[in-house]
Amino acid sequence: MTATKNQPTTLDHERALAARHGVRFIGAVDEVGRGALAGPITVGITVIDVESVREFPELRDSKLLRPETREELVPKVRDWAVGHGVGHASAQEIDALGVTAALRLAGTRAVEQCAVAPQAILLDGSYDWLTAPEPDLFDMLADEREPVGLHLPLATIIKGDMTCQAIAGASILAKVERDGIMTDLAVSHPDFGWEINKGYATAAHRAAISAQGPCDYHRKSWNLTSQADSAHGEATTKKAK
């Protein structure tokens, strides 16, 4: 069944995943900022206890909610979940690692904040960027590096933020925190309009980059000024995933 904007979210996917793996604590993950020209990639997670969680049908994809509604829901989501977290990967980390590895890094940081660890994960979208890749020789020789990626059962859900309550909650946590970061950064970098565009590729944002040059919070590996790119921006180089 195709998800629609007015379709209520449920806990059906969360309960099905718990039953499939015989577990109790389900984590739900969503990201924001993947296609922005500036600022971090941000990943939110909620962890629910399927044995005690209550229905929370007011939860929706964060993009469908008014900013003030998202803000009001943040403390309610935190109280509703038994665990939650928001992790970030900086513009410099995105440039160094590439998008997929930066998402994995931000997601790992989010999971580490959870008071209750998830036993299985629902991930918004169609691609698993959160599971740890198979280690290669470089990984084995670099023990001092931050461990990145999860070793848990994981299911991807297309438009999960429109159907799954726990993913919708994670999307709200991630978007509110990242929007706040970009609004704060706009105070010291007023030329780029981040309080409005939140780092995404609007025409005004691209024009400001052309006029002022990029700053430290821009993703230098992105094509920052080309109008030929989509509104979400594109990386100009393919980094290791």
N, C-alpha and C positions, 0 to 999 in steps of 0.2 A: 504494500500500500504506500502510495506517495504521500510524503508529509506535506501538510499545508500550514499556512501561518496561523490559522484559527484552530488547528487541531490541538486538543489539550495534551500536555505531556503526561506520561505515566511512569510507573516503576516496572513495567513489564519486562523490558530488556535487562534491567538490573537483577530482577528475580530469576529470570531464565538463565543468566550467566552463573549466578550463585548455585542454582540447582544443577547445572551442567557439570560444574567442577566440585560440588559438594563443599562449598565454602560459605562464609557468613559476611565477610567485609568486602564490599565491592567499591573499587575506586572508579571514578569517572573523570575524564580528562578532556579539556578543550584548550585551544590556543588562540591568541590574538596578536596581530602585528606581523604576521609572516610576510606579507607583501609590502610593508611600509618602506619608505625611503630612509627614515630616521627613527631612532629610538630602539628599544629592545624588542625581541620576541618574548612574549609572556605566555606562560602555561599555568592554567588553574586546575586544581583537582579537588573533588569532594569524595569522601569515603562514607558510605552508608552501611548500617547494620541491617541486613534484610530481615532479621528476626524481630526488630523493634521499630523500624523506620515508619513514619507516618506519611501519608500522601501529601504532596505539596504542589497541587496543580497550578498554582499561580506562577510557578517557574516557567520561563520562556527563554528562547534564544535571546541573548543579551542585546543583539542588534535590533530586535523588535520592540524593545522597551524604551521608554523615555529615560533620559539620564537620571532624573530625580527618582524614578521608580527603581532603577538599578541600585542607586545609592541606598535607598530604603531597604532593599532586599539583602544587602550584604550581611548585616548582623543576623538576620533571620536565617540565611543559608548557613552561616557559621554555627548557629545554635542547632540547626536541623541535622547537620552532618556530625558524625562522630570523629571525623578528621577532615582537615582541609589544608591547602597550601597554595601559594602562588610563587612561581619561580621565573627568573629572567635570564636571558642571554643578551649581552650587550652588542652594540653595533660592531665593536672591534672583534668580539667573539664570532659574530656572524660572518664577518669578512675573513677571519682566519680559518673557520671550520666549515663554512657552507651552511645552507639553511637547515638541511636535515639533521646534521650533527648538533647545530645550535638549538633546534627544537628539542632534541634528545637531552641536551645539557639542561635546558630550562625545565623540562619535565622531570628530570631526576631531582633537581633542586626543589621543585614543588612537592614531590612525594616525600622527600626527606623531612619536610615540615609537619607532616601529618601526625597527630597524636596517636592515631590508630593506623597501623600499616594496612594497605589493601592486600587482599589475597588473590584478586583477579581484577582486570582493568577493562572498562569500556572506553574506547577512544573515538572521538568524533572524526568523521571522514572515512576515506576508503583506503588509506595507506598507513601502515604501522611504522611510525617514525620513533616510537618510544622504546621498543624492545632493544636490548643490547645486541650489537652485532657480534658475529663470531670473532674472537680475538685473533689478531695476526702477530707476527714476530715482533713488530714495533710495540704493540700493546704489551707483550710479555716482558720487554726490556724497559718499559716506562712505568714502573710500579708507582712512581711518585705522582702520576697524573690522577686527576679527579675521576673516580669510577663513574661511568656514565651509562645509562640505560637500565632497563628493568629485566628481571628474569621471572616473569609471572605470566599466567595465562592471560591472553588479551584478545578482545574482539573489537573490530572496527564497525561503526554504525554511521552510514551516510545520513547527513542531516540529523545526527543524534541530538544536537542542541535544540531541535524542534520537536523531538519525540520523547527523550529521556529526561526525567526530572533531575537526576544527579549530574548529567552532562550540562544541562541548562544552568544548574547552580554553579558548576565550575566555570562556565562561560561568563557568568555575571561577575564572579570574583576576579577573573583575569582581566576583563574589560575595564572594570572600575579602577583596578589598581594601575593598569597601564595608562588609561586616560589621565589619571591623576599625575603620573610621572611626566607625561608629555605637557600637561598644563603647567606644572611646576617649572619644567625646562623652558617653557615659552617666556617666562619672566626674564631669564638671562639671555635668551636668544629670540628676541621679539620679531626679527625680520621674517621668520619662516611660518608664522601663523599656526604654530603647533597647538595652541589652545582651541583651534577650530578643526584643523585637518588631522591632528593627532599623529603627524609624521607621514601620512599617506600622500600619494602622488597627485595632488590637485595641480591645476595649471598654475595657480598662484605660488604654490610651494616650489614647483620646478623653476618658475621665473625668478624667485628669490635666490635659489641655488645658483642659477646662471649669473645673477647680478652680484651676489655676495661671496660665492664659492661655498663649498660644503664645510661644515664644522665637525667637531669630534664626535658628534652624535649621529652623523650621517653614515650610511653604509657605503663605504668607498668602492666596494666591488660591484655596486649597483650602477645601472645606467641612470644617473640622477636627473638628467635634463632632457633626454630625448622624448619628444611628444609621440613618437611612434610606438612606445611601449604601452602596455595596458595601464589602467588606472591603479593597479596594484604594484607597479614597478617590477623590474626584472633584474636578476643578477647578470653581470657581464662576464663572469668567469664561472666555471664549474669546479667547485672545490670538492675535496674528499668528503664523502658522506659518512 
